[in-house]
Amino acid sequence: MNRRPIFLITCLCFGFAFFYIPILSMIVFSFNRSRLATVWGGFSTQWYGKLFENDQIINAALLSLKIALISATFATILGTLAGLALARFKKFRGRTLFSGLVTAPLIMPEVITGISMLLLFIMMAEWIGWPGSRGFTTITIAHITFSMTYVATIVQARLSSMDTSVEEAAMDLGSRPWQVLIDVTLPIISPAILSGWLLAFTISLDDVVITNFVTGPGSTTLPILIWSKVRLGVTPDINALATLMIVVVGVGVAIAGVVMHRADARRERDIQMAIAANK
């Protein structure tokens, strides 16, 4: 009778170990005094100090954060609109084509996406003279293109499971469609929108393949810089950099979790108050 729970717990432990032991070992060796990343030479925080003195890494990190913030914001706006169209308008001319275009980057290999974006920018430069060079702008456009797909998928899934009677009740009370969208629909799906923004931000922050195709001189993002350094061997400053990235992402996820939990609790409280007021 107890074999099944023991088996499930064992599988769970192996799964967590497989994912998190390498990360924990990397965090531990980021405090290594030795120059060799895999040989422990004593506890030290010297690599964190040298990391902040490296202007190349700092500039690459700032560029990646700037691109991720802009691309995630625009991808969230466009992805939310696409998700609304697919979830609320069941029949319109070209819906199948539109749905296929929205979901294509999910199943398309990143190499194909990167090549297609590169060819697009080259043809645009020949036809209209823009962009003059590949760099920040081309990377941001490419990241918006493939990350908005994830936002649209999350928003569409949330809208499909949403109770439309709330929207219908608001329209019966005299609200116009755009008022229902702003006052009812968007607050209800705000956790999904926030989740989509975080996912788009993370995908943009760690993309290597597509960025390699659309970047240019002087526009080295942090993942590309790390990749170029790792090819020559992992050094303790890379472990320190990765540790800081894990901390930043972990704090962001924790804050988003608290915000979404409070929003859900507030919405449940409002629903209970509305039910009690109608009795």
Stockholm file with secondary structure:
# STOCKHOLM 1.0

chainA/1-279         MNRRPIFLITCLCFGFAFFYIPILSMIVFSFNRSRLATVWGGFSTQWYGKLFENDQIINAALLSLKIALISATFATILGTLAGLALARFKKFRGRTLFSGLVTAPLIMPEVITGISMLLLFIMMAEWIGWPGSRGFTTITIAHITFSMTYVATIVQARLSSMDTSVEEAAMDLGSRPWQVLIDVTLPIISPAILSGWLLAFTISLDDVVITNFVTGPGSTTLPILIWSKVRLGVTPDINALATLMIVVVGVGVAIAGVVMHRADARRERDIQMAIAANK
#=GR chainA/1-279 SS CCHHHHHHHHHHHHHHHHHHHHHHHHHHHTTBSSSSTTSCCCBCCHHHHHHHTCHHHHHHHHHHHHHHHHHHHHHHHHHHHHHHHHHHCCCCTTHHHHHHHHHHHHHSCHHHHHHHHHHHHHHHHHHTCCCSSCSHHHHHHHHHHHHHHHHHHHHHHHHHTSCTHHHHHHHHTTCCHHHHIIIIIHHHHHHHHHHHHHHHHHHHHTCCHHHHHHCCTTCCCHHHHHHHHHTTCCCHHHHHHHHHHHHHHHHHHHHHHHHHHHHHHHHHHHHHHHHHHHC
#=GC SS_cons         CCHHHHHHHHHHHHHHHHHHHHHHHHHHHTTBSSSSTTSCCCBCCHHHHHHHTCHHHHHHHHHHHHHHHHHHHHHHHHHHHHHHHHHHCCCCTTHHHHHHHHHHHHHSCHHHHHHHHHHHHHHHHHHTCCCSSCSHHHHHHHHHHHHHHHHHHHHHHHHHTSCTHHHHHHHHTTCCHHHHIIIIIHHHHHHHHHHHHHHHHHHHHTCCHHHHHHCCTTCCCHHHHHHHHHTTCCCHHHHHHHHHHHHHHHHHHHHHHHHHHHHHHHHHHHHHHHHHHHC
//
